[in-house]
Amino acid sequence: MAFAAALVYLPALHPVFGTAALSPGEVLLVAPFPFPVWGADELLRVRLRRRTG
């Protein structure tokens, strides 16, 4: 995660990797998305544990 953050937020790396810093509005837009992904993964794990347990 630190490497990804460096790619996005260190200005010296922007021309090398073609990245740009996210605006605060963009960060707020994408910030909630990891939670449904995490929840779906946990539900899958519960389902697999019940099936094999």
GROMACS elastic network, one bead per residue, 0.5 to 0.9 nm:
[ bonds ]
;  ai    aj funct       b0    kb
    1     4     6  0.50922   500
    1     5     6  0.61169   500
    1     6     6  0.85199   500
    2     5     6  0.50596   500
    2     6     6  0.60889   500
    2     7     6  0.86549   500
    3     7     6  0.62483   500
    3     8     6  0.87470   500
    4     7     6  0.51090   500
    4     8     6  0.64096   500
    4     9     6  0.86548   500
    5     8     6  0.51574   500
    5     9     6  0.58549   500
    5    10     6  0.79207   500
    6     9     6  0.52448   500
    6    10     6  0.52312   500
    6    11     6  0.87460   500
    6    13     6  0.76580   500
    7    10     6  0.61116   500
    7    11     6  0.83350   500
    7    12     6  0.89013   500
    7    13     6  0.58885   500
    7    14     6  0.68555   500
    7    17     6  0.71509   500
    7    18     6  0.89583   500
    7    19     6  0.68006   500
    7    20     6  0.83181   500
    7    21     6  0.87018   500
    8    11     6  0.78984   500
    8    13     6  0.77697   500
    8    14     6  0.70583   500
    8    17     6  0.88976   500
    8    19     6  0.57548   500
    8    20     6  0.56512   500
    8    21     6  0.51142   500
    8    22     6  0.74400   500
    9    12     6  0.88801   500
    9    13     6  0.81320   500
    9    14     6  0.79813   500
    9    19     6  0.84603   500
    9    20     6  0.70643   500
    9    21     6  0.51403   500
    9    22     6  0.79691   500
   10    13     6  0.56457   500
   10    14     6  0.68681   500
   10    20     6  0.87798   500
   10    21     6  0.81090   500
   11    14     6  0.52307   500
   11    15     6  0.79412   500
   11    19     6  0.88060   500
   11    20     6  0.78492   500
   11    21     6  0.81888   500
   12    15     6  0.69942   500
   12    16     6  0.77184   500
   13    16     6  0.51794   500
   13    17     6  0.61620   500
   13    18     6  0.78972   500
   13    19     6  0.75908   500
   14    17     6  0.55482   500
   14    18     6  0.52156   500
   14    20     6  0.59519   500
   14    21     6  0.84347   500
   15    18     6  0.50642   500
   15    19     6  0.70072   500
   15    20     6  0.88044   500
   16    19     6  0.80573   500
   22    25     6  0.79489   500
   22    26     6  0.58264   500
   22    27     6  0.62615   500
   23    26     6  0.51735   500
   23    27     6  0.63350   500
   23    28     6  0.87344   500
   24    27     6  0.50610   500
   24    28     6  0.62245   500
   24    29     6  0.85977   500
   25    28     6  0.51086   500
   25    29     6  0.61687   500
   25    30     6  0.88680   500
   26    30     6  0.63569   500
   26    31     6  0.84454   500
   27    30     6  0.54007   500
   27    31     6  0.57780   500
   28    31     6  0.52538   500
   28    32     6  0.75812   500
   29    32     6  0.71837   500
   29    33     6  0.84021   500
   30    33     6  0.57124   500
   30    34     6  0.82287   500
   31    34     6  0.69510   500
   31    35     6  0.85366   500
   32    35     6  0.58855   500
   32    36     6  0.77322   500
   33    36     6  0.60056   500
   33    37     6  0.67897   500
   33    38     6  0.89155   500
   34    37     6  0.51711   500
   34    38     6  0.60246   500
   34    39     6  0.85696   500
   35    38     6  0.50461   500
   35    39     6  0.60747   500
   35    40     6  0.85751   500
   36    40     6  0.60306   500
   36    41     6  0.84884   500
   37    40     6  0.51806   500
   37    41     6  0.62012   500
   37    42     6  0.86589   500
   38    41     6  0.51114   500
   38    42     6  0.62030   500
   38    43     6  0.86835   500
   39    42     6  0.50820   500
   39    43     6  0.62080   500
   39    44     6  0.86230   500
   40    43     6  0.50912   500
   40    44     6  0.62099   500
   40    45     6  0.86707   500
   41    44     6  0.50751   500
   41    45     6  0.62487   500
   41    46     6  0.87321   500
   42    45     6  0.50109   500
   42    46     6  0.62227   500
   42    47     6  0.85924   500
   43    46     6  0.51098   500
   43    47     6  0.61808   500
   43    48     6  0.86376   500
   44    47     6  0.50771   500
   44    48     6  0.61797   500
   44    49     6  0.86125   500
   45    48     6  0.50792   500
   45    49     6  0.60850   500
   45    50     6  0.86127   500
   46    49     6  0.51072   500
   46    50     6  0.62142   500
   46    51     6  0.86202   500
   47    50     6  0.52548   500
   47    51     6  0.62576   500
   47    52     6  0.88338   500
   48    51     6  0.50654   500
   48    52     6  0.62387   500
   48    53     6  0.82547   500
   49    52     6  0.53231   500
   49    53     6  0.55290   500
   50    53     6  0.51446   500
